[in-house]
Amino acid sequence: MENKLSIGLFGFGVVGEGIYQVLLQKLSLNATIKKICIKHPEKKRNAPAELFTTDYNDILNDPLINVVIELIDDADEAFKIVSTAITKNKAVVSANKKMIAESFPQLLLLQAEFEQPFLYEAAVCGSIPIIRNLEEYYDNELLESICGIVNGSTNFILTKIFKEKIDYKIALAEAQSLGFAEWDPHLDVSGMDAANKLTILLLHGHGILTSPKNILHLGIENIHAEDAKYALGKRWQIKLTAQAKRLKNGKVAAFVLPQFVSKESQLYNVENEFNGVVLQSALSDKQFLYGKGAGRFPTASAVLSDISALRYQYKYEYRKHQQQDTGLETDFLLWVYVSCNSWADLDMEDFAWIDAIHTTEQRQYVTGGIRFKTLSNATWIRRQGVSLIVLPDGIIQEMNFDLLDKKFLSDPGCLVQGLV
Ligand SMILES: NC(=O)c1ccc[n+]([C@@H]2O[C@H](COP(=O)([O-])OP(=O)(O)OC[C@H]3O[C@@H](n4cnc5c(N)ncnc54)[C@H](OP(=O)(O)O)[C@@H]3O)[C@@H](O)[C@H]2O)c1
């Protein structure tokens, strides 16, 4: 890469304007923004008018621009911009986790063919340097698991539910009015945003190329005030965690689900809009990364770090994926808590075993084990009013499935009938 970085910037919103402002201060980087492409030319901008265009070609066809920074909020258009820029031999930086996670196969092929750097540290956990860390540092150390709070909006809402003992809908409305949740919060609260981020972490952490569609994810929409009470009684918190754990057979268990987190976990104290990731590896044991997962300058800091890395020709090499992609495992058990308004909302036959059933005036709940494969195919887990939360250390891999079947499943209905 040439020493001087001449940048074409797509997007001048929260992050785009942030990186523009930061680069004005960082003269030592020798990086200048030559053109900025936006969608709505009528908007007032805090930058000289001659910098702006609405024509992609003003950047993509400019031979003097050697770096494209893509910071728009439209995943389909972002893919067009990024893929065209790579084919035109430009280095690319992006923060668009949805586009990246959904288009990984094509993006890997393009990078291999055109040998251009494509960096996206800001796409996961904003300011936390997680991708390059997994790619480089944990390339040499055997990574066992990644467990993180990777979505700030949902963490903010869960913190409110706990601290103020309020229901999800009230907490969401407060988060929206304070700007910590989008007005259309679906991607965040459904767990989809976290599944996109986990797709990226899986590739860089465990070498697994998959699609977010293959990742079981539930969000926080059904978390009930009674669930928070249950957690408080056990001195736990509820967090939306994205997990990828290497099992004894070498394959990886991965999902995004609400989880009870005990005081012993570093994630317990990750509150409000903050993100945190616990990495467990063979030699170093547990390591914890914590910081702001979103916001103008925290996110711009990760984009800046990528721009800086371009100056020394840095590229992701996807070594783990090339050496061995073990794929995801679905043959394990999850130990879960499920609460509901009526037992009729659950399919009790799906449980491999049940260890507690409880009925209160407001709510009923059950704890027990479910095969992950069964859970992935279950429709009842998405029913309104059904709240499923993984118990701490809920991944169970050493069970004798045959024994379990005989011992607990001879007549699963009878466990419940007496109690409803
Ligand atoms: N915000 C965060 O804290 C954060 C954190 C991590 C990652 N990200 C990611 O960073 C990206 C940008 O997020 P943001 O929050 O900065 O978004 P934003 O504030 O909504 O800004 C989006 C920008 O994209 C421009 N745009 C949209 N479609 C376009 C198109 N087809 N051509 C040219 N420009 C277009 C918009 O133009 P106009 O100004 O003309 O409307 C606007 O300037 C997203 O992928 C997001 O997921 C954001």
The ligand as an SDF file (V2000), in Angstrom:
LIG
                    3D

 48 52  0  0  0  0  0  0  0  0999 V2000
  -23.4620    3.7700   15.4200 N   0  0  0  0  0  0  0  0  0  0  0  0
  -22.6590    2.9210   16.0410 C   0  0  0  0  0  0  0  0  0  0  0  0
  -22.3620    3.0810   17.2290 O   0  0  0  0  0  0  0  0  0  0  0  0
  -22.0870    1.7460   15.2900 C   0  0  0  0  0  0  0  0  0  0  0  0
  -21.2690    0.8370   15.9800 C   0  0  0  0  0  0  0  0  0  0  0  0
  -20.6860   -0.2290   15.2890 C   0  0  0  0  0  0  0  0  0  0  0  0
  -20.9550   -0.3830   13.9370 C   0  0  0  0  0  0  0  0  0  0  0  0
  -21.7840    0.4980   13.2990 N   0  0  0  0  0  0  0  0  0  0  0  0
  -22.0450    0.2890   11.8760 C   0  0  0  0  0  0  0  0  0  0  0  0
  -21.5320    1.3980   11.1590 O   0  0  0  0  0  0  0  0  0  0  0  0
  -22.3320    1.6380   10.0060 C   0  0  0  0  0  0  0  0  0  0  0  0
  -22.8020    3.0960   10.0410 C   0  0  0  0  0  0  0  0  0  0  0  0
  -23.6060    3.2780   11.1940 O   0  0  0  0  0  0  0  0  0  0  0  0
  -24.0660    4.7460   11.6480 P   0  0  0  0  0  0  0  0  0  0  0  0
  -24.6350    4.5580   13.0150 O   0  0  0  0  0  0  0  0  0  0  0  0
  -22.9770    5.7240   11.4430 O   0  0  0  0  0  0  0  0  0  0  0  0
  -25.2590    5.0110   10.6280 O   0  0  0  0  0  0  0  0  0  0  0  0
  -26.0980    6.3540   10.4530 P   0  0  0  0  0  0  0  0  0  0  0  0
  -25.7970    7.3360   11.5030 O   0  0  0  0  0  0  0  0  0  0  0  0
  -27.5020    5.9550   10.2140 O   0  0  0  0  0  0  0  0  0  0  0  0
  -25.5140    6.9630    9.0850 O   0  0  0  0  0  0  0  0  0  0  0  0
  -25.6510    6.2800    7.8840 C   0  0  0  0  0  0  0  0  0  0  0  0
  -24.9940    7.0820    6.7750 C   0  0  0  0  0  0  0  0  0  0  0  0
  -25.0320    6.3030    5.5860 O   0  0  0  0  0  0  0  0  0  0  0  0
  -25.4480    7.1230    4.5110 C   0  0  0  0  0  0  0  0  0  0  0  0
  -26.0600    6.2670    3.4920 N   0  0  0  0  0  0  0  0  0  0  0  0
  -27.0810    5.3990    3.6310 C   0  0  0  0  0  0  0  0  0  0  0  0
  -27.3250    4.7670    2.4680 N   0  0  0  0  0  0  0  0  0  0  0  0
  -26.4160    5.2580    1.5830 C   0  0  0  0  0  0  0  0  0  0  0  0
  -26.1460    5.0140    0.2260 C   0  0  0  0  0  0  0  0  0  0  0  0
  -26.8420    4.1270   -0.4710 N   0  0  0  0  0  0  0  0  0  0  0  0
  -25.1460    5.7020   -0.3610 N   0  0  0  0  0  0  0  0  0  0  0  0
  -24.4110    6.6080    0.3230 C   0  0  0  0  0  0  0  0  0  0  0  0
  -24.6180    6.8840    1.6380 N   0  0  0  0  0  0  0  0  0  0  0  0
  -25.6080    6.2230    2.2390 C   0  0  0  0  0  0  0  0  0  0  0  0
  -26.4120    8.1110    5.1270 C   0  0  0  0  0  0  0  0  0  0  0  0
  -26.5030    9.2220    4.2760 O   0  0  0  0  0  0  0  0  0  0  0  0
  -27.3390   10.5300    4.6520 P   0  0  0  0  0  0  0  0  0  0  0  0
  -26.5380   11.2120    5.7190 O   0  0  0  0  0  0  0  0  0  0  0  0
  -27.3650   11.3060    3.4010 O   0  0  0  0  0  0  0  0  0  0  0  0
  -28.6830   10.0740    5.1220 O   0  0  0  0  0  0  0  0  0  0  0  0
  -25.7090    8.4100    6.4580 C   0  0  0  0  0  0  0  0  0  0  0  0
  -24.7520    9.4150    6.2940 O   0  0  0  0  0  0  0  0  0  0  0  0
  -23.4650    0.6150   10.0550 C   0  0  0  0  0  0  0  0  0  0  0  0
  -23.1040   -0.4980    9.3050 O   0  0  0  0  0  0  0  0  0  0  0  0
  -23.5200    0.2150   11.5260 C   0  0  0  0  0  0  0  0  0  0  0  0
  -24.0120   -1.0850   11.7230 O   0  0  0  0  0  0  0  0  0  0  0  0
  -22.3460    1.5540   13.9420 C   0  0  0  0  0  0  0  0  0  0  0  0
  1  2  1  0
  2  3  2  0
  2  4  1  0
  4  5  1  0
  4 48  2  0
  5  6  2  0
  6  7  1  0
  7  8  2  0
  8  9  1  0
  8 48  1  0
  9 10  1  0
  9 46  1  0
 10 11  1  0
 11 12  1  0
 11 44  1  0
 12 13  1  0
 13 14  1  0
 14 15  2  0
 14 16  1  0
 14 17  1  0
 17 18  1  0
 18 19  2  0
 18 20  1  0
 18 21  1  0
 21 22  1  0
 22 23  1  0
 23 24  1  0
 23 42  1  0
 24 25  1  0
 25 26  1  0
 25 36  1  0
 26 27  1  0
 26 35  1  0
 27 28  2  0
 28 29  1  0
 29 30  1  0
 29 35  2  0
 30 31  1  0
 30 32  2  0
 32 33  1  0
 33 34  2  0
 34 35  1  0
 36 37  1  0
 36 42  1  0
 37 38  1  0
 38 39  2  0
 38 40  1  0
 38 41  1  0
 42 43  1  0
 44 45  1  0
 44 46  1  0
 46 47  1  0
M  CHG  2   8   1  16  -1
M  END
$$$$
